[in-house]
């Protein structure tokens, strides 16, 4: 994968998971910039700001989203994400990245059109590259 094929927004309340996923993303190559957030609210604020940033970029953004977080879970994030401007939403693909073993979480994620994929932790380089290839080819 060549440089800068996708940007990544990483949302997880675990600082350890954020650190490990940042290292994996850097090792995978082809993903820049990488924005990490420990709260969904901060990620939503950042994504909303992209609608006004210059220059406008068409770089696809993969959002790696944890499900279980305090204050706002991943599903609530997706609901709020839907209210962002189309210029932002059209660039983003949400991937739920979770350690949940609950089948109901998987089924719920699969029923939401805004969620491109549901992936169980741990994230791997091959899995990330596969997700990016699928997302890029769908554009």
C-alpha positions as CSV (number, residue, x, y, z in Angstrom):
1,X,0.0,0.0,0.0
2,X,1.5,3.4,-0.9
3,X,1.7,6.3,1.4
4,X,-1.4,8.3,2.4
5,X,-4.1,6.0,1.0
6,X,-6.3,6.6,4.0
7,X,-6.5,8.7,7.1
8,X,-7.6,7.0,10.4
9,X,-9.7,8.3,13.3
10,X,-9.1,6.0,16.3
11,X,-11.7,6.2,19.1
12,X,-11.2,4.1,22.2
13,X,-11.4,4.9,25.9
14,X,-8.5,2.6,26.6
15,X,-5.1,4.5,26.4
16,X,-3.4,1.1,26.1
17,X,-5.5,0.1,23.1
18,X,-5.0,3.5,21.5
19,X,-1.2,3.2,21.9
20,X,-1.1,-0.4,20.5
21,X,-3.4,0.5,17.6
22,X,-1.4,3.6,16.7
23,X,1.8,1.5,16.6
24,X,0.1,-1.1,14.4
25,X,-1.3,1.6,12.1
26,X,2.2,3.2,11.7
27,X,3.7,-0.3,11.1
28,X,1.1,-1.0,8.4
29,X,2.0,2.0,6.3
30,X,-0.2,4.0,4.0
31,X,-2.3,5.5,6.8
32,X,-1.8,9.2,7.5
33,X,-2.8,11.3,9.2
34,X,-3.9,9.3,12.3
35,X,-6.1,11.1,14.8
36,X,-6.6,9.4,18.2
37,X,-9.4,10.2,20.7
38,X,-10.2,8.8,24.1
39,X,-13.7,10.2,24.0
40,X,-16.3,10.0,21.2
41,X,-17.3,13.6,21.8
42,X,-13.8,14.9,21.0
43,X,-13.7,12.8,17.8
44,X,-17.1,14.2,16.7
45,X,-15.8,17.7,17.2
46,X,-12.7,17.0,15.2
47,X,-14.7,15.4,12.4
48,X,-17.1,18.3,12.3
49,X,-14.1,20.7,11.9
50,X,-13.0,18.8,8.8
51,X,-16.0,20.2,6.9
52,X,-14.4,23.7,7.2
53,X,-10.7,22.7,6.7
54,X,-8.7,23.8,3.7
55,X,-7.7,22.5,1.4
56,X,-10.6,20.1,1.0
57,X,-9.3,16.6,0.8
58,X,-10.9,13.6,-0.8
59,X,-8.7,11.2,1.3
60,X,-10.9,8.5,2.6
61,X,-11.1,8.2,6.4
62,X,-11.4,5.0,8.3
63,X,-13.0,5.4,11.7
64,X,-12.0,2.7,14.1
65,X,-14.6,2.8,16.8
66,X,-14.8,1.0,20.1
67,X,-18.3,0.0,21.3
68,X,-18.1,0.1,25.1
69,X,-17.1,3.5,26.3
70,X,-18.3,5.6,29.2
71,X,-20.7,8.6,28.6
72,X,-21.2,7.7,24.9
73,X,-21.0,4.2,23.4
74,X,-20.1,3.4,19.8
75,X,-23.8,3.2,18.7
76,X,-24.5,6.6,20.2
77,X,-21.5,8.0,18.3
78,X,-22.9,6.6,15.1
79,X,-26.2,8.3,15.7
80,X,-24.5,11.7,16.3
81,X,-22.1,11.1,13.3
82,X,-25.2,10.9,11.1
83,X,-25.8,14.6,11.8
84,X,-22.4,15.7,10.4
85,X,-22.2,17.5,7.0
86,X,-22.3,15.2,4.0
87,X,-18.8,16.5,3.0
88,X,-17.5,14.7,6.1
89,X,-19.7,11.6,6.2
90,X,-19.1,10.8,2.5
91,X,-15.3,10.6,3.2
92,X,-15.7,8.3,6.3
93,X,-16.2,4.6,6.7
94,X,-17.0,3.4,10.3
95,X,-15.5,0.2,11.4
96,X,-16.6,-1.0,14.9
97,X,-13.6,-2.5,16.6
98,X,-14.5,-4.2,19.8
99,X,-13.7,-7.0,22.2
100,X,-17.4,-7.7,22.8
101,X,-18.6,-11.3,22.8
102,X,-22.3,-10.3,22.6
103,X,-23.9,-11.5,19.4
104,X,-26.5,-8.7,19.9
105,X,-23.8,-6.1,19.4
106,X,-22.7,-7.7,16.1
107,X,-26.2,-8.0,14.9
108,X,-27.0,-4.4,15.9
109,X,-23.9,-3.1,14.0
110,X,-24.7,-5.1,10.9
111,X,-28.2,-3.5,10.8
112,X,-26.8,0.0,10.7
113,X,-26.0,1.2,7.2
114,X,-23.4,3.7,8.4
115,X,-21.2,0.9,9.8
116,X,-19.1,-0.5,7.1
117,X,-17.7,-3.4,9.1
118,X,-17.7,-5.0,12.6
119,X,-14.3,-6.4,13.7
120,X,-13.3,-8.1,16.8
121,X,-10.1,-7.0,18.6
122,X,-7.2,-7.4,18.2
123,X,-6.7,-5.4,15.0
124,X,-4.0,-6.8,12.8
125,X,-2.0,-5.3,10.0
126,X,-3.5,-7.6,7.4
127,X,-7.0,-6.9,8.7
128,X,-6.4,-3.2,8.5
129,X,-5.0,-3.3,5.0
130,X,-7.9,-5.5,3.9
131,X,-10.4,-3.0,5.3
132,X,-8.7,-0.1,3.6
133,X,-8.5,-2.0,0.3
134,X,-12.3,-2.7,0.5
135,X,-13.1,0.8,1.4
136,X,-11.0,2.4,-1.3
137,X,-12.3,0.0,-4.0
138,X,-15.9,0.9,-3.0
139,X,-15.3,4.6,-3.7
